[in-house]
C-alpha cells in the first residue's frame, strides 16, 4: 500500500535488431538473450513481445551493404522498412518505433557523413530526414533519431510534415551521452566507429546543464517525447528532465547496463532478477515514463 513506484510491462519498449536473410536468428555474443533477426524472425519476436503485453518495439537495422553515406538507411526495401511493414501487417496492435541514425549503415561507423574524419552536421540532417520519411512510409508509428546532430529534429519534423506525416510522433534521443556502455550494442549493430569516437556529437558525461539545453532545443524543434541515455548512470538527469519539462520522458537501459548484469549473474555474483527489478524500479522512480530495455521480455515473462 505504501510502495511509491511500480514498474509495469506497459512502461517497456523492447529493442530488436533486424538483419538480411530469412530464418536468421544470430545470437549477439556480448548480449546473452539478444539476437540479430531476419525480417520473418523479427516479426515472430515482435508477436511474442505483443503476446506478453509489451506495448512497443524499437527497431535497428543491419543492412546488406554499408557505404560512406549509409544509403540503405532510406531504401524503401531496406531491412527496417521491410520489418516495419511485416510487423504492422502481422502484429497490428504493437507500436513500432524506428531508430533513425546512419551509424549502422555507414562503412566508417559514424552517425553521419564524413569529410576529413569529421562528421558534417547539416548534410547529415538531410539524410536523416530522408530515412525518417522512409520509415514513416513503411508504417512506423514513432521515429527516434539517435544521431545527436544539431537541428535534426527540426529537419525530420519538416520532412515528415511535407510528406503527409504531420501526425507521426518523434521520440528524440535528446540527452545522449558519449558512453562506454554502448560497447555491446556496437557488436549487435556492427557499428563500431572505424576511427575516432563519437565525442564530437554525443555528450560529455560530466555535463548536466548542457543536457537540459539539448532537451529544450529538441522540444522547441518539435520532439514529442525526449530520451535520456544511458539510464542508470544518469538518473539525476531523468529526474531533472521530468521536473523541468512537461513531455513524456524515456530512458534507455542500454546494452552495457544489460550485459553487465548478465555477466555478473552468469558468474553467480548477482541475483539477476532482483538486480533487473531494482534497476528498472530506480529508472522509473527517477521519473521515466517509458523504459527501453533488453530486459523487457524477461520482465514480462516473469523469468
Ligand atoms: C545509434 C545508437 C546507439 C545506441 C542506440 N542507437 C549506439 C551508439 O550511439 O553508439 C546504443 C544502444 C545500446 O547501447 O543499447 N547511434
Boltz pocket constraint, residues with backbone or C-beta under 6 A from the ligand:
constraints:
  - pocket:
      binder: B
      contacts: [[A, 99], [A, 101], [A, 103], [A, 111], [A, 146], [A, 147], [A, 181], [A, 182], [A, 183], [A, 184], [A, 185], [A, 186], [A, 191], [A, 198], [A, 253], [A, 254], [A, 255], [A, 256]]
      max_distance: 6.0
